[in-house]
Amino acid sequence: QAQLVESGGGLVQPGGSLRLSCLASGSIFRIYSMGWYRQAPGKQRELVATITSGGMTNYADFVKGRFTISRDSAKNTVYLQMNSLKPEDTAVYYCNAAKTGYIYWGQGTQVTVSS
Protein backbone atom coordinates (compact mmCIF):
# COMPACT_ATOMS: atom_id res chain seq x y z
CA GLN A 1 0.00 0.00 0.00
CA ALA A 2 1.22 3.46 -0.94
CA GLN A 3 0.39 6.68 0.84
CA LEU A 4 -0.08 10.06 -0.79
CA VAL A 5 -0.03 13.37 1.05
CA GLU A 6 -1.02 16.60 -0.66
CA SER A 7 0.00 20.06 0.42
CA GLY A 8 0.03 23.61 -0.89
CA GLY A 9 -3.65 24.42 -1.05
CA GLY A 10 -5.12 27.60 0.31
CA LEU A 11 -6.87 30.84 -0.51
CA VAL A 12 -5.76 32.81 -3.53
CA GLN A 13 -7.15 35.75 -5.48
CA PRO A 14 -8.39 35.36 -9.04
CA GLY A 15 -5.43 35.51 -11.39
CA GLY A 16 -3.10 34.28 -8.70
CA SER A 17 -1.02 31.14 -8.45
CA LEU A 18 -0.54 28.14 -6.21
CA ARG A 19 1.72 25.12 -6.34
CA LEU A 20 0.40 21.84 -5.01
CA SER A 21 2.69 19.02 -3.96
CA CYS A 22 2.02 15.32 -3.53
CA LEU A 23 4.51 13.14 -1.69
CA ALA A 24 4.27 9.40 -2.25
CA SER A 25 5.57 6.98 0.35
CA GLY A 26 5.25 3.34 1.35
CA SER A 27 4.95 0.74 -1.39
CA ILE A 28 5.66 3.07 -4.30
CA PHE A 29 7.60 0.64 -6.47
CA ARG A 30 6.40 0.54 -10.08
CA ILE A 31 4.01 3.47 -9.88
CA TYR A 32 3.57 4.27 -13.56
CA SER A 33 1.30 7.28 -13.45
CA MET A 34 0.37 10.05 -11.06
CA GLY A 35 -2.16 12.79 -11.40
CA TRP A 36 -4.30 15.49 -9.95
CA TYR A 37 -8.06 15.44 -9.74
CA ARG A 38 -10.49 17.90 -8.24
CA GLN A 39 -13.97 17.86 -6.82
CA ALA A 40 -16.20 20.84 -6.19
CA PRO A 41 -19.29 20.66 -3.97
CA GLY A 42 -22.14 18.90 -5.74
CA LYS A 43 -19.94 17.76 -8.62
CA GLN A 44 -18.10 14.59 -9.54
CA ARG A 45 -14.39 14.26 -9.18
CA GLU A 46 -12.73 15.22 -12.45
CA LEU A 47 -9.34 14.81 -14.03
CA VAL A 48 -7.05 17.82 -13.96
CA ALA A 49 -3.71 16.47 -15.17
CA THR A 50 -1.65 13.29 -15.24
CA ILE A 51 2.00 12.44 -15.71
CA THR A 52 3.61 9.09 -16.43
CA SER A 53 6.85 7.74 -15.06
CA GLY A 54 8.39 8.69 -18.39
CA GLY A 55 7.23 12.28 -18.14
CA MET A 56 4.32 12.20 -20.58
CA THR A 57 1.65 14.68 -19.52
CA ASN A 58 -2.05 15.05 -20.15
CA TYR A 59 -4.35 17.94 -19.22
CA ALA A 60 -8.01 18.63 -19.04
CA ASP A 61 -9.06 21.29 -21.52
CA PHE A 62 -10.19 23.68 -18.82
CA VAL A 63 -6.70 23.95 -17.33
CA LYS A 64 -4.55 23.64 -20.43
CA GLY A 65 -2.21 26.59 -20.71
CA ARG A 66 -2.70 27.55 -17.07
CA PHE A 67 -1.63 24.50 -15.05
CA THR A 68 1.55 22.46 -15.30
CA ILE A 69 2.10 19.02 -13.81
CA SER A 70 5.61 17.84 -13.09
CA ARG A 71 7.39 15.24 -11.03
CA ASP A 72 10.61 14.75 -9.14
CA SER A 73 11.24 11.02 -9.24
CA ALA A 74 14.11 11.17 -6.77
CA LYS A 75 11.81 12.78 -4.20
CA ASN A 76 8.76 10.70 -5.12
CA THR A 77 6.83 13.92 -5.51
CA VAL A 78 4.46 15.27 -8.11
CA TYR A 79 3.58 18.94 -8.42
CA LEU A 80 0.78 20.97 -9.90
CA GLN A 81 1.66 24.55 -10.70
CA MET A 82 -1.57 26.50 -11.05
CA ASN A 83 -1.48 29.93 -12.65
CA SER A 84 -4.19 32.36 -13.72
CA LEU A 85 -6.56 30.82 -11.22
CA LYS A 86 -10.29 31.38 -11.62
CA PRO A 87 -13.09 31.14 -9.06
CA GLU A 88 -14.35 28.05 -10.87
CA ASP A 89 -11.07 26.33 -9.99
CA THR A 90 -12.23 26.24 -6.38
CA ALA A 91 -12.32 22.60 -5.31
CA VAL A 92 -10.65 19.95 -3.24
CA TYR A 93 -7.66 18.75 -5.20
CA TYR A 94 -6.68 15.10 -4.86
CA CYS A 95 -3.47 13.36 -5.77
CA ASN A 96 -3.66 9.99 -7.49
CA ALA A 97 -1.11 7.27 -8.17
CA ALA A 98 -1.53 4.14 -10.24
CA LYS A 99 0.15 0.77 -10.36
CA THR A 100 -1.06 -2.26 -12.24
CA GLY A 101 -4.18 -3.28 -10.34
CA TYR A 102 -3.89 -0.56 -7.71
CA ILE A 103 -5.11 3.02 -7.43
CA TYR A 104 -4.15 5.27 -4.53
CA TRP A 105 -5.63 8.56 -3.43
CA GLY A 106 -4.50 11.29 -1.12
CA GLN A 107 -6.75 13.00 1.39
CA GLY A 108 -7.13 16.15 -0.68
CA THR A 109 -6.16 19.77 -0.25
CA GLN A 110 -8.58 22.67 -0.50
CA VAL A 111 -8.03 25.34 -3.13
CA THR A 112 -10.22 28.42 -2.88
CA VAL A 113 -10.06 31.17 -5.49
CA SER A 114 -11.85 34.26 -4.29
CA SER A 115 -11.49 38.00 -3.88
BELRARA-V237421 format. One record per residue. N is the residue number from 0. RES is the residue in three letters. SS is DSSP state (h for helix, s for strand, l for the rest). PHI is phi in degrees with one decimal (999 if undefined). D_FIRST is the distance of its C-alpha to the first C-alpha in Angstrom with 2 decimals. Layout:
n->N res->RES ss->SS phi->PHI d_first->D_FIRST
n->N res->RES ss->SS phi->PHI d_first->D_FIRST
This chain:
n->0 res->GLN ss->l phi->999 d_first->0.00
n->1 res->ALA ss->s phi->-99.8 d_first->3.79
n->2 res->GLN ss->s phi->-121.7 d_first->6.74
n->3 res->LEU ss->s phi->-124.6 d_first->10.09
n->4 res->VAL ss->s phi->-127.8 d_first->13.41
n->5 res->GLU ss->s phi->-92.0 d_first->16.65
n->6 res->SER ss->s phi->-153.5 d_first->20.07
n->7 res->GLY ss->l phi->105.8 d_first->23.63
n->8 res->GLY ss->l phi->-71.9 d_first->24.71
n->9 res->GLY ss->s phi->163.0 d_first->28.07
n->10 res->LEU ss->s phi->-99.3 d_first->31.60
n->11 res->VAL ss->s phi->-141.9 d_first->33.50
n->12 res->GLN ss->l phi->-77.0 d_first->36.87
n->13 res->PRO ss->l phi->-53.5 d_first->37.45
n->14 res->GLY ss->l phi->88.3 d_first->37.68
n->15 res->GLY ss->l phi->-83.4 d_first->35.50
n->16 res->SER ss->l phi->-134.1 d_first->32.28
n->17 res->LEU ss->s phi->-143.0 d_first->28.82
n->18 res->ARG ss->s phi->-121.9 d_first->25.97
n->19 res->LEU ss->s phi->-93.7 d_first->22.41
n->20 res->SER ss->s phi->-125.6 d_first->19.62
n->21 res->CYS ss->s phi->-134.5 d_first->15.85
n->22 res->LEU ss->s phi->-99.0 d_first->13.99
n->23 res->ALA ss->s phi->-100.3 d_first->10.57
n->24 res->SER ss->s phi->-144.9 d_first->8.93
n->25 res->GLY ss->s phi->83.8 d_first->6.37
n->26 res->SER ss->l phi->-83.3 d_first->5.19
n->27 res->ILE ss->l phi->-100.2 d_first->7.74
n->28 res->PHE ss->l phi->-60.3 d_first->10.00
n->29 res->ARG ss->l phi->67.7 d_first->11.95
n->30 res->ILE ss->l phi->-66.7 d_first->11.21
n->31 res->TYR ss->l phi->-106.8 d_first->14.66
n->32 res->SER ss->s phi->-153.4 d_first->15.35
n->33 res->MET ss->s phi->-133.0 d_first->14.95
n->34 res->GLY ss->s phi->-160.3 d_first->17.27
n->35 res->TRP ss->s phi->-120.7 d_first->18.91
n->36 res->TYR ss->s phi->-127.6 d_first->19.96
n->37 res->ARG ss->s phi->-141.5 d_first->22.32
n->38 res->GLN ss->s phi->-143.0 d_first->23.67
n->39 res->ALA ss->l phi->-94.9 d_first->27.11
n->40 res->PRO ss->l phi->-55.4 d_first->28.54
n->41 res->GLY ss->l phi->77.6 d_first->29.67
n->42 res->LYS ss->l phi->-123.1 d_first->28.06
n->43 res->GLN ss->l phi->-76.5 d_first->25.13
n->44 res->ARG ss->l phi->-65.4 d_first->22.24
n->45 res->GLU ss->s phi->-130.6 d_first->23.43
n->46 res->LEU ss->s phi->-68.4 d_first->22.43
n->47 res->VAL ss->s phi->-106.5 d_first->23.71
n->48 res->ALA ss->s phi->-162.9 d_first->22.70
n->49 res->THR ss->s phi->-135.0 d_first->20.29
n->50 res->ILE ss->s phi->-145.0 d_first->20.14
n->51 res->THR ss->s phi->-89.2 d_first->19.12
n->52 res->SER ss->l phi->-61.6 d_first->18.27
n->53 res->GLY ss->l phi->-87.7 d_first->22.01
n->54 res->GLY ss->l phi->95.9 d_first->23.07
n->55 res->MET ss->l phi->-72.7 d_first->24.31
n->56 res->THR ss->s phi->-114.4 d_first->24.48
n->57 res->ASN ss->s phi->-144.5 d_first->25.24
n->58 res->TYR ss->s phi->-131.4 d_first->26.65
n->59 res->ALA ss->l phi->-67.6 d_first->27.81
n->60 res->ASP ss->l phi->-59.5 d_first->31.60
n->61 res->PHE ss->l phi->-74.3 d_first->31.92
n->62 res->VAL ss->l phi->-117.8 d_first->30.31
n->63 res->LYS ss->l phi->-59.8 d_first->31.58
n->64 res->GLY ss->l phi->90.0 d_first->33.78
n->65 res->ARG ss->l phi->-114.4 d_first->32.53
n->66 res->PHE ss->s phi->-109.2 d_first->28.80
n->67 res->THR ss->s phi->-134.5 d_first->27.22
n->68 res->ILE ss->s phi->-99.1 d_first->23.60
n->69 res->SER ss->s phi->-149.4 d_first->22.83
n->70 res->ARG ss->s phi->-143.1 d_first->20.22
n->71 res->ASP ss->s phi->-120.5 d_first->20.34
n->72 res->SER ss->h phi->-62.3 d_first->18.25
n->73 res->ALA ss->h phi->-63.0 d_first->19.23
n->74 res->LYS ss->h phi->-98.9 d_first->17.91
n->75 res->ASN ss->l phi->53.4 d_first->14.74
n->76 res->THR ss->s phi->-131.0 d_first->16.45
n->77 res->VAL ss->s phi->-117.9 d_first->17.85
n->78 res->TYR ss->s phi->-122.0 d_first->21.03
n->79 res->LEU ss->s phi->-131.9 d_first->23.20
n->80 res->GLN ss->s phi->-86.9 d_first->26.84
n->81 res->MET ss->s phi->-115.7 d_first->28.76
n->82 res->ASN ss->l phi->-116.7 d_first->32.53
n->83 res->SER ss->l phi->50.0 d_first->35.39
n->84 res->LEU ss->l phi->-66.3 d_first->33.45
n->85 res->LYS ss->l phi->-118.0 d_first->35.00
n->86 res->PRO ss->h phi->-54.6 d_first->34.98
n->87 res->GLU ss->h phi->-71.2 d_first->33.33
n->88 res->ASP ss->h phi->-79.3 d_first->30.26
n->89 res->THR ss->l phi->-60.3 d_first->29.65
n->90 res->ALA ss->s phi->-177.1 d_first->26.29
n->91 res->VAL ss->s phi->-87.6 d_first->22.85
n->92 res->TYR ss->s phi->-102.3 d_first->20.91
n->93 res->TYR ss->s phi->-115.5 d_first->17.21
n->94 res->CYS ss->s phi->-89.4 d_first->14.96
n->95 res->ASN ss->s phi->-133.9 d_first->13.02
n->96 res->ALA ss->s phi->-137.6 d_first->10.99
n->97 res->ALA ss->s phi->-127.6 d_first->11.15
n->98 res->LYS ss->s phi->-114.9 d_first->10.39
n->99 res->THR ss->l phi->-63.1 d_first->12.49
n->100 res->GLY ss->l phi->82.0 d_first->11.63
n->101 res->TYR ss->s phi->-137.8 d_first->8.66
n->102 res->ILE ss->s phi->-127.6 d_first->9.51
n->103 res->TYR ss->s phi->-120.6 d_first->8.09
n->104 res->TRP ss->s phi->-129.9 d_first->10.81
n->105 res->GLY ss->l phi->-82.4 d_first->12.21
n->106 res->GLN ss->l phi->-83.6 d_first->14.71
n->107 res->GLY ss->l phi->96.0 d_first->17.66
n->108 res->THR ss->s phi->-135.7 d_first->20.71
n->109 res->GLN ss->s phi->-80.1 d_first->24.25
n->110 res->VAL ss->s phi->-117.6 d_first->26.77
n->111 res->THR ss->s phi->-123.2 d_first->30.33
n->112 res->VAL ss->s phi->-111.8 d_first->33.21
n->113 res->SER ss->l phi->-159.2 d_first->36.51
n->114 res->SER ss->l phi->-80.0 d_first->39.88
